[in-house]
Amino acid sequence: MMKLRQIVLGFSTLVVAASLHAAPAVGQSAPDFTLRDSSGKAVKLSDFRGRHVVLEWTNPSCPYVRKHYDSGNMPATQKEAVDKGVVWLSISSTAKSSYEYLEPAKVAAWQKERKAQPTALLLDEDGAAGKAYGARTTPHMYIVDPQGKLIYAGGIDSIPSSDPRDISKAVNYVRQGLSEALAGKPLSAAVTLPYGCSVKYES
């Protein structure tokens, strides 16, 4: 009974968190944005119209993010996607005022050490892009189709834990969704529950 109460309480907390930021629904146009990458270059989402795009909210200080990077799961998923012509944008919405904030070069170096292969690492320090999508966890994942429509929003996979041993047992929703989308099929799981650490927005 106690375990059931904990599950219900945890779910309620997630539901409350979901309401903190309005998010576009799957099937709607993905909000456009222009952000600077880790080298200072401006990157605009709509410039990739005609290609599938994955958006990944990230924060190296989060144990859930480290789970997927240190195990090689996130880099492998990135490589598979990019090799198929998909654009992968890692986005950090961690505010400069947060104790978890890292300078862009340090985040890029952290990813490079783990052989990450995003198309670009983008900085959203004022949180405008993250809030436009309703991104609330790291990681929080989205897939945008070639027409600029949001076709997936949710978690990286089906087991919400920080234990890397769960990765092999989980359904990787991003890998599955991209495979279906690239084959011209509807996604079998278009909306899932994101899990991880809260995005450290500017308060």
C-alpha positions, -999 to 999 in steps of 0.1 A, spaced: 0 0 0 29 24 9 45 17 -25 12 24 -43 9 57 -24 45 67 -35 37 59 -71 5 79 -70 23 108 -53 51 107 -78 27 107 -107 8 136 -92 41 156 -89 48 149 -125 13 161 -135 18 193 -115 52 198 -132 36 193 -166 13 223 -160 41 247 -152 48 255 -189 24 254 -218 36 231 -245 26 226 -281 7 194 -287 20 167 -309 5 174 -344 10 211 -340 37 233 -355 70 231 -336 79 266 -322 107 281 -342 138 295 -324 172 309 -330 199 300 -305 237 303 -304 257 271 -306 287 264 -283 310 283 -308 287 313 -309 271 306 -343 233 313 -347 213 282 -354 176 285 -365 153 256 -363 134 264 -394 166 264 -414 163 226 -412 129 224 -428 128 194 -451 146 171 -426 136 154 -394 150 171 -363 155 157 -328 155 182 -299 172 170 -267 172 190 -235 204 183 -216 224 191 -185 256 173 -176 250 178 -139 219 156 -140 223 119 -131 196 109 -156 216 127 -184 248 111 -172 231 77 -172 225 80 -210 258 96 -219 282 77 -197 267 44 -208 270 55 -245 233 52 -251 227 89 -260 258 91 -282 248 59 -300 212 71 -305 226 104 -318 250 87 -343 222 64 -356 200 94 -362 226 117 -378 239 88 -400 203 87 -414 203 124 -422 184 135 -391 194 168 -374 201 164 -337 201 195 -315 212 193 -279 198 222 -259 209 235 -225 184 258 -209 203 259 -176 203 295 -164 236 313 -157 224 319 -121 221 281 -114 249 264 -96 246 237 -122 255 261 -151 285 253 -172 301 275 -198 293 264 -233 329 252 -240 327 230 -209 294 214 -219 308 208 -254 340 193 -240 319 170 -217 299 158 -247 330 153 -268 346 132 -240 316 109 -243 318 108 -281 285 125 -285 275 134 -320 247 160 -320 245 183 -351 249 212 -327 249 220 -290 227 251 -284 225 275 -254 191 287 -242 203 305 -211 172 327 -209 150 296 -212 128 310 -239 131 280 -262 127 255 -234 95 272 -221 81 274 -257 82 236 -258 73 230 -222 106 212 -217 107 203 -180 132 175 -176 167 166 -186 166 147 -208 133 158 -225 130 147 -261 111 160 -292 110 150 -328 100 175 -355 91 163 -390 103 178 -423 72 200 -425 80 215 -391 53 196 -372 59 182 -337 55 144 -340 70 132 -307 73 146 -272 84 127 -241 111 106 -226 142 90 -241 129 56 -231 104 36 -212 121 31 -179 123 62 -157 154 55 -137 190 67 -133 203 32 -134 222 24 -166 213 -13 -162 178 -4 -172 187 8 -206 189 -26 -223 155 -35 -209 138 -2 -220 121 8 -253 141 37 -268 112 59 -279 134 82 -299 150 54 -319 117 37 -324 99 70 -334 126 80 -359 125 45 -375 88 48 -379 88 84 -391 116 77 -417 96 48 -430 66 70 -434 46 54 -406 27 70 -378 45 68 -344 32 40 -322 42 61 -291 39 98 -300 36 111 -265 53 96 -235 61 107 -199 95 125 -197 117 118 -167 148 132 -153 160 163 -134 140 196 -136 153 221 -161 171 248 -142 153 278 -157 160 314 -148 137 322 -119 
